[in-house]
Amino acid sequence: MMSQRRCPTCGRLLVKFRPSERYECLCGWKETQEQFPEAPFAGYYFDRKDARQFGFRSHNGFDVSAVCKRYGGGGHAAAAGFTSAIGWLPDPA
């Protein structure tokens, strides 16, 4: 069953199809992109009940899917993600 709500920041309709999915709006990404235009991508993570969820958004041709595939995830060049064990953080190297 699909559930809906609106973003409290921008008012856009947010949709998720499964209870385990998180509501997400790109308004925060757009603000970050405007504040740091030289950054090729931005990322976030949050802990679900069973895993840590990572998500990335890019612009100017940076392929975040290549990064996420390295950790078993996927997506496309401009938006991708992966999951890991709770508490895990990638090696910054």
Secondary structure, DSSP 8 states (H G I E B T S, - for coil): --EEEE-TTT--EEEESSTTS----THHHHHHHHH-TT-SEEEEEEE-SS-EEEEEEE-TT--HHHHHHHTT-EEETTEEEEEE-TT------
